[in-house]
Amino acid sequence: MEARKAAEEGEFSKDLLPFSDLTALWKNKMYKDSLNFIQEKCINHPHTANYYNIFLEKSRKPWFRGIKLPRRAIVSINRIRAGRTSLASDLHLIKILESPLCKCGMSEQTVNHMFWQCGLYKEKRASLTKFLYKGKNHGPFWIEEFLSSLDPEVLTEIANFILKIDIRI
């Protein structure tokens, strides 16, 4: 309590202050500062504005809390949410690859192409699309829409697809 009083009123006690009094104040300040930083830096940036508008959850817990997903799936979903994948379209933007085209030759290798259109993964996506249609979803699908729902069953199906394909997102 002494630390709170000192922080709020600016008066310091000659007595030693317990560290635990300062911890809660420090955590709250860091959390608020982080949210302010995200808002200031991300809202106008083309890649991060999408994340901010769709996915930012003002919670101190991770989005995958309570959902048992393999680490590879969590990493891939985080990359999709952040708009920074290791697919050809993103690697082309940062000049790592010369071409943004998918190996199937149909179009650019984007996240939505991989999930919904790529002929190389048609058989592997069958159970995902069957699950989504059964849930009364109708195409065209947009992966960000399903990821933003945080529905554990949908996320599990998406994770299963990610684990089936032979490419790291």
C-alpha positions in Angstrom: 0.0 0.0 0.0 2.9 2.3 0.7 4.1 1.9 -2.8 0.7 2.7 -4.3 0.4 5.8 -2.1 3.9 6.9 -3.1 3.2 6.3 -6.8 -0.2 8.1 -6.8 0.7 11.0 -4.5 4.4 11.4 -5.1 5.2 11.1 -1.4 7.8 8.6 -0.4 8.1 6.9 2.9 11.3 6.5 4.8 10.3 2.8 5.4 11.3 0.2 2.9 8.7 -0.6 0.3 7.9 -4.2 -0.5 8.6 -5.0 -4.1 5.2 -6.7 -4.5 3.5 -3.3 -4.2 5.3 -2.0 -7.2 4.9 -5.1 -9.3 1.2 -4.7 -10.0 1.6 -1.0 -10.9 4.6 -1.8 -13.2 2.7 -4.6 -15.0 -0.3 -2.3 -15.6 1.8 0.5 -16.9 3.7 -1.9 -19.3 0.4 -3.4 -20.5 -1.0 0.1 -21.2 2.2 1.3 -22.8 2.3 -1.8 -25.1 -1.3 -1.2 -26.2 -0.6 2.4 -26.9 2.6 1.5 -28.9 0.6 -1.0 -31.0 -2.1 1.5 -31.7 0.3 4.3 -32.6 2.7 2.2 -34.8 0.4 -0.4 -36.3 -2.8 1.3 -37.2 -1.4 3.1 -40.3 1.1 0.5 -41.5 -0.3 -1.6 -44.4 0.7 -5.0 -43.0 0.0 -4.4 -39.3 -3.2 -2.4 -39.8 -4.9 -5.6 -40.9 -3.7 -7.3 -37.7 -4.8 -4.4 -35.5 -8.3 -4.2 -37.1 -9.0 -7.9 -37.2 -7.1 -9.7 -34.5 -6.0 -7.4 -31.7 -7.5 -8.8 -28.6 -7.0 -6.6 -25.5 -6.2 -9.5 -23.2 -3.2 -10.5 -21.2 -3.7 -14.1 -22.2 -2.7 -15.6 -25.6 -5.3 -16.1 -28.2 -4.7 -19.9 -28.1 -5.4 -20.3 -24.4 -7.5 -23.3 -23.7 -7.1 -24.7 -27.2 -4.7 -27.7 -27.6 -2.8 -27.0 -30.8 0.6 -28.2 -31.9 3.3 -25.6 -31.8 3.8 -25.6 -35.6 0.1 -24.7 -36.0 0.3 -21.9 -33.5 3.4 -20.5 -35.1 1.8 -20.7 -38.6 -1.5 -19.1 -37.4 0.5 -16.3 -35.7 2.3 -15.7 -38.9 -1.0 -15.5 -40.8 -2.5 -13.2 -38.2 0.5 -10.9 -38.4 0.5 -10.9 -42.2 4.1 -12.2 -42.3 4.3 -15.7 -43.7 7.1 -17.6 -45.5 4.9 -18.1 -48.6 6.2 -16.9 -51.9 4.0 -13.8 -52.1 5.4 -12.4 -48.8 9.0 -13.5 -49.6 8.7 -11.8 -53.0 7.7 -8.5 -51.2 10.9 -8.5 -49.2 13.0 -9.5 -52.3 14.0 -13.0 -51.1 12.2 -14.7 -54.0 12.1 -13.5 -57.6 8.5 -14.7 -58.1 5.4 -14.6 -55.9 3.9 -17.5 -57.9 2.8 -20.8 -56.3 4.4 -24.0 -57.5 1.0 -25.0 -58.9 1.3 -22.2 -61.4 -2.3 -21.0 -60.9 -1.6 -17.7 -59.0 0.4 -16.0 -56.3 1.2 -18.2 -53.3 -0.9 -16.3 -50.7 -2.4 -17.7 -47.6 -5.9 -17.8 -49.0 -4.6 -19.4 -52.2 -3.0 -22.2 -50.1 -6.1 -22.8 -48.0 -8.8 -22.6 -50.7 -7.5 -22.7 -54.3 -4.2 -24.5 -54.7 -4.6 -27.7 -56.7 -1.6 -29.2 -54.9 -3.5 -29.3 -51.6 -7.0 -30.1 -52.9 -7.1 -33.6 -51.3 -5.6 -32.4 -48.0 -8.1 -29.5 -47.7 -11.1 -31.8 -48.2 -11.8 -32.4 -44.5 -11.4 -28.7 -43.7 -13.9 -27.6 -46.4 -16.3 -30.4 -45.5 -16.2 -29.2 -41.8 -16.7 -25.6 -42.8 -19.7 -26.4 -45.1 -21.2 -28.6 -42.4 -21.1 -25.5 -40.2 -23.3 -23.7 -42.7 -20.4 -21.6 -44.0 -20.5 -20.7 -47.6 -17.6 -19.7 -49.8 -15.7 -17.9 -50.9 -13.7 -18.4 -47.7 -11.3 -15.9 -46.2 -8.8 -17.5 -43.7 -8.6 -14.3 -41.6 -12.3 -14.5 -40.9 -12.1 -18.0 -39.5 -9.0 -17.2 -37.4 -10.6 -14.1 -35.9 -13.5 -16.1 -34.7 -11.3 -18.1 -32.2 -13.7 -21.0 -32.5 -11.7 -24.0 -31.0 -13.2 -26.5 -33.5 -12.5 -24.3 -36.5 -8.9 -23.6 -35.3 -8.4 -27.3 -34.7 -9.4 -28.1 -38.3 -7.2 -25.3 -39.6 -4.3 -26.6 -37.6 -4.9 -30.1 -39.0 -4.7 -28.7 -42.5 -1.5 -26.8 -41.7 0.0 -30.0 -40.4 -1.0 -32.0 -43.5 0.6 -29.7 -46.1 4.3 -29.9 -46.9 5.0 -26.2 -46.7 5.8 -24.0 -43.7 3.5 -21.1 -43.5 
